[in-house]
C-alpha cells in the first residue's frame, strides 16, 4: 500500500478559485494547505525565482474568508508556482477546515 507523504491537509480547487493578491499581481489559487500554496501564472514567469519571498492575501470565493500569507517560491512549473509558507505563519488549520466544510456543504468537495 502506497503511503501519502503529505504532512498537511490540502484543499484542491477546480472551478471557482480563490485569488492570491500580491504586489506581483493577482493569481488564481489551485490548492492550499497549512504550509503551502499553488497558483497559476499567466504571462511573465520571470516575476518569480526559486527562493523569492511572496507576501499577499488569499480571498476565498463568495466572500467565505481571507488569510494573509508569506512564503518562498519552492517550485516553478510550466504555468504554476508552488510556495512553501513561513513556518511561523502557516494558514491556520481552522481556516482550512472551515473552507472544507463550506465546500462539502456546497457539494464541491467529497467528504471521503
N, C-alpha and C positions, 0 to 999 in steps of 0.2 A: 504494500500500500504506500502510495506517494505521500510525503509529508508536506504540508503547507509551511513555507519558510517565512511567511509574513508574520511580523510581530504585532501589528496593529490592525484593527478593524478598518476596512476600506469600503467606501461607497463609490460605485462606478455609475456614472450618469450616461443616459442616452435620451436624447430629446431635449427637454428644457435644461440648459446647462447653467450652473452658477457662473458668475462673472468675477474674474480677478481684475481689480482696478489698481494699477500701479503707475508710478511715474513713467514707466516704459510703454504704457498703453493699457487697453482693456482686452482681456483674453477669456475665451470660453474654457471652463474647467471641466476636465474629463473625469477626474476622481480626486477624492480627498481621504486622508487618514490622519491620525493624530500627529504623525511626524512627516507627512508628505503630501504633495500636491502635483498633479499632472495636468497641463493645459496645452491648448492648441495655439500655435503661432501661425499667422498668415503674413507673408511678406518677409521682412528683413530678419533673418536668423542671426545676423551679426550683432543684434542688440544683446545677445546672450553668449556667455562663455562659461565653461566649467569653473565652478567656484564663485561666480559672481553673486553678490548679495541682491536679493529681490525682496522688497517690502511692499505690502499693499493690503487690500481688504477684499475678502471674498463675500459677495452678496448672493444669497440663495434665491432661486426662482420664487416668484409670487410673494415676495416680502417675508419669507419664512425666517430670516435672520441674516446676520453678517458677523464676520470674525476677521480680526486683523491677523496677518501672517508676516513672518520674517524667516527667510531661509536662503539657502545657497543652491545654485544650479548643480545638480548631481549628474544628469544626463541630458544630452541634446539628441533627439531623434529627428526623423525626416521633417515633420511639422509639429513636433511636440517638445515640450520642456518638462523635465522632472525636477522638482525641488525637494530637498530634504530640509525640514524645518528645524529651527533652533531648538535644542532640547530644553531650554529654559522657557520656551514659548510655543508649546505644541497647540494644535487645535484641541480644545477641551473635549474629552470623551462624551460629556453630557451633550455638547453641541452636535456631535456626530450621531449619538443615539436618538436625540430629538428629531434630527433630519431623517434617520432611518424609519422611525415611527411614522412621520408625516408621509414618507414615500410609500410605505406599506399601506397606510390608510387610503392613499390615492390610487393604489393598485399599480404603482410604478416600480415596486421592488418586491421580490419574493421574500416571504417570511422564512423560508427554509434554506 
